[in-house]
Amino acid sequence: MLLLLAGCQNIPFLSDTEPKRASLDEVLLEQVQFYRPYEIYNADFEAQLLGSARGIDCQQGWNDDAPEQRSALLALKADVLNAGGNAVVLTHCQTVELNQCNAAIQCDGTGYVVDEEQRKQQQSSNSPLDKPDIWF
């Protein structure tokens, strides 16, 4: 029995209990935040408009995974990040037909550069704790 166990010592053991590490792309994409339209348009912080942005998840081969909205949203955030932005207002996600894809999901939005320091200051100054009358 000892000989059998010793023969397995060089076989790697992959545990399902190990935490999964986020890919570098996902970590970078955390820099881009989703906002609701009113959060940008009625904000007391500066939000510079970059323009339209788009993300697509495409199933190219029939054996490939089906397109996912999550992947299309990550691609949308990547588009905004590549344009120098850190904020996006989602317009919509929908299934689309593309020549190079068997199936595809496309997410469209508008990219912005938000002054994070101003946003944090504005957010903390609008705390409900600073305005006790709204609780009554």
N, C-alpha and C positions, 0 to 999 in steps of 0.2 A: 504494500500500500504506500509506503514511504517513497519508493521509487516512482510510482505513478504520480504522486503529488509533486515530486521534484521535477518531473518532466514537464509540468505545466507552469513552472515559475516564470518563463519568458513570454507567456501569452498575455497580452494586455487585457485588462479587465475594464470594461466600460460600464459605469454605474448610471442608472437612470436618476439617482438621487443627487448627482452633481448639478449645481446650478448652471443653466445655460447662459453663456456670455452673449451679450448683444454685439452685433456686428459693428464695425467701425462706422459704417454708413448710418446705421440706426442711431448711434451716439451723436454723430454730427447732425442728423436730422432733428434731434431733440432741441436744437437751437431755433428751429422754426416752430412757432406756436399757431394753433388755429384760434381765430377770433370770430365772434358773431358780428354781423354788420354793424349793429348799434354800438358795439364796443369800440369800433374804429371811428365811426362817423360822429358819435357824440362824446368822444374822448377829450379829456383835458391834457392829453399828452400828444406829442407830435407823431404823426404817421405819414410817411412819404410814400405816395403811390408809385409802384414799379410797373404795374400793368398786368395783363392776363398771364395766367400760368396753367399748365396742363400736366397731368400724370396719367400714364396708360399702363395697364397690365395686360399682356398679350399671350395667348396660348398659340404658339406657332405650329407645333406638331400635335397630332392627335394623342400621342402618348404623354405629352406635357401636362403638368398640373393645370386645372381650370383656372382662369383668371380670378383674382380676388380683389375686392374693394380695398382691403387694407394695403395691398401692394400698390394699387393705383394711387392711394392717398400718400404713401411714402414717396412715390415718384413725383407727385404734385409738390410735396415739401422740398424734394431735391431740386425741382425746377426753380422754386422760389429761392432756395439757398444759393444755387448757381448764379442767379441774377443779383445776388448781394442782399437779399431780404431775410427777415427773421419772423415774418408774420404772414398769414394767409387767411383770407375769407373764402370759404368754400361756397361755390355757386351750386354745383350739383355733381353727382356721379351717375353714370348710365352705361348700359351695354351698348356698344357701337360695333359696326361692321367695318373692318379694315382689310385691305387686300392681302396683307402679309400675315394675318391672324385668322385662325379658325374661330376664335372667340376673343373678345376684348372688353375690358371695362375702362372707361375714361372718366377722370375727375377733373373738373375745371374750377378755377378760382381766380382770385386777384391777390397779387403779392404786394407786400408793404415792407418798409423799413420802419420799425417802431423804436422810439427812444426808450429803452428798458428802464433807465434811471427815472425818467419822468413818469413812466407808467407805474413803477413801484411806489413813488412818492404820492401819486394821485390815488392809488389803490389804498395806501395806508391812511391817507387823509379822509377817505370816504368810509372808514370803518364804522359800522353801526354802534360800536362802543363809544365813539366820539359824539354821537347824536342820540342821546338816550330817549328823546321824545318820540323817535320812530318806533319804539318798542310798545307804546301805549295806544 
